[in-house]
């Protein structure tokens, strides 16, 4: 026995220390049983003090192997000793206890906190926050907080561009060369509810030689959206990405029904319906054409938001675009009064005013442009594309907007020349021919059997 180990005097009865020396020890450490053979050879000292091993933190109970003499109380007879051969304790410094982990706030939560402090978000911050929404990882309360936080503070161009990037990242793309494509669309929500002027203008632009990927949806703010009127015109809107690309090749015009290409937006749809106000998502829809167009005419109903749209387009790789707002309250170029124009060429934005009277296309009554239901709007567009002489107000509105599309498509050097080409396409019937091509191409699409998913 080591000289530093002494047994208690017990009237000749051998105590636990002797038993341990003769028969070995068992150490119960957090429920584990480890046999400690003695005697031993060489190892550094290990401290046992009041039943504890090492730095007086780990030991629980020591007793003799086999259930004989067992120290139910700490072995106070062991003061300090040395055991050799088996290392009882680890390093004298105890392992650090890991700090409790707290989940990192999501990008969405960080954005909401910033908006609550009336701070604007950067483009990447906004894209990350809306990415959470598009992946379906946000609660309705979080989505509402994000949309209302932006609306109450007032959206910035970086925030609009960031939200558009998130929507573009989540969309189903149409694999075509978007460099030469053009789109004509609006945000909706204008004070004047017109017939589908931008849809009619798309056919005239296609008749003049532009390649048009029209992006649109059903109506949320008016009586008839572009999808509604196209269905009434006999155009199938239920195309997937491959069919839309084929139709574009065959007809030089196609329609991209937003729900077919933006499934992620469904996560925000219930909240948008309950809020029932215009939010940043009304702005980013026109900025996320699935064909990745870089030439656009975008009508904005709220004049204060038009510069935001233009600045966002300049951040998103646009080649040439016109953002327009008619002062009478239309999200299109109006034949009545002045239309404000923000022209985007690359990263440069310039502004100018457009007065239809200069082109001999003025109108005296904005109510003459009012829209009705899908059937009524479709009948009017059909008449305009076929002739249009009995509808001078509608004719003027369509030509002015088609001229803008022809201009940004690169087919005319000036807006004035674009208007002249639009008038020619309308008079010649080329606009109506574009509609007929789209009807035929989509009817072929409807007749093709769709593949069934594998079981």
Residue, then its C-alpha position, 0 to 999 in steps of 0.5 A: x500500500x502506498x505510504x500516503x494511503x491509510x486505512x481507518x482503525x477498525x479493530x482489526x477489521x480491514x477497511x475499504x482501502x485494503x479491500x480496494x488494494x487487494x480486489x480492485x476498485x469500481x468507479x461509478x461515474x455518471x452511471x458508468x462502471x469502470x474497473x480500476x485495477x491495482x497495483x499499477x505502474x506509472x501514471x500521474x497523480x489523481x486526486x480523490x477527495x470526499x468521493x470525488x475524482x480529478x478536480x473534485x467534480x466528477x466522482x460519485x461513489x467508490x466501492x469494492x468490486x463484487x458487492x463486498x465492502x462498499x463505501x456508501x459515504x465519501x471515502x474520507x479515509x482517502x486523503x490524497x493518493x496515487x493510482x497507477x496503470x489506469x487513468x481515472x480522470x482526464x485533464x485537470x481543466x474541466x471541459x467547457x460547458x457549451x452555452x445554450x444555443x439560440x436560433x439565429x433570426x431569419x432574414x425575414x425577422x431581421x427585415x421586419x425589425x429594421x422596418x419597425x425602426x423605420x429603417x430602409x432595407x438594402x437590395x440583398x436584405x430585401x431579396x433574402x427576406x422575400x426569399x423566405x416568403x417565396x419558400x413558404x417558410x413565413x407565417x401570415x403574420x410575418x408576411x403581413x408585417x413585411x408588406x405593411x412595414x414597406x408600405x407604411x415606410x414607403x418602398x425604396x428602389x432597392x427594396x423593389x429591386x430586391x423583391x423582384x429578384x426574389x420573385x425571379x429566383x423562385x419563378x419557372x423560367x421560359x427558356x428563350x432569348x429574352x434580349x429581343x423580346x418586349x412586354x407590355x403590362x401595367x400594375x393595375x389599380x388606376x383611377x380610370x378603369x379602361x379596356x385592355x389597351x396594353x393587350x391590344x397594343x401587344x398584338x399591334x406591336x407583334x404585327x409591326x415586327x416585335x417579338x412579344x412575351x406578354x406577361x399577365x394575370x386575371x383581374x384583381x383591381x378592374x373588371x377584366x384582366x389580360x388573362x380574362x380578355x385573352x380567354x374571351x378572344x379564344x386564346x388558351x392561357x394554360x401553357x407551361x414553359x415549353x409550350x409558351x416557348x413553342x408558341x412564341x417561335x411559331x406566332x412571334x407572340x405568346x402569353x405567360x399566365x402569371x400563376x403558371x410561372x410564379x407558384x411561389x407567390x401563392x404563399x402570400x396570396x391569402x395575406x394580400x387578399x385580406x390586406x386588400x391594398x396595393x403593396x410592393x408585390x403589385x410592383x414586382x409582378x411586371x418586373x418578373x417576366x418569366x421570359x426574362x425580357x429586358x425591353x418593356x413598357x410598364x404602366x403605373x397607376x400611382x405616380x409616386x411609385x413610377x420613379x421607383x419602378x424606373x430605378x428598379x428596372x435600372x438595377x435589374x439589367x434592363x436594356x430599354x424600357x418606358x415607365x408611364x403614368x397618365x395624369x388622368x389616372x391611367x396606367x397606360x399612355x393616354x390619348x387625353x392630357x399628358x402622360x409622364x414617361x420615365x425612360x430607362x436605358x441600361x442604368x440611366x433614367x431620363x424623364x419626359x412628357x408625352x402629349x397625344x395631341x402632338x401626334x394627332x391622336x388626342x381624345x376629349x373624353x376619357x370615359x370613352x376608354x372605359x372597360x366592361x366585362x371580358x366578352x365586351x372588351x374582347x369584342x372591342x379589341x377584335x373590332x379595333x384590330x380588324x378596322x378600328x375606324x368606328x372607335x377613334x378613342x380606342x384606336x388612339x389609345x392602342x396606337x400610342x401604347x403600341x408605338x412605345x412597345x415598337x420603340x423599346x423593341x428597337x424597331x424604331x429610332x424614336x417614339x414618334x416613328x414607333x407610333x407611325x409604325x403602329x398606325x401602319x400595322x393597325x391599318x394593314x391588318x397585321x395586328x389582327x394577323x398576330x392575334x390569329x397566329x396566337x389563336x392557332x398556336x395555342x389551339x394546337x397546344x390545347x390539342x396536344x396530350x399532356x404527359x401524366x406524372x409517373x406513379 
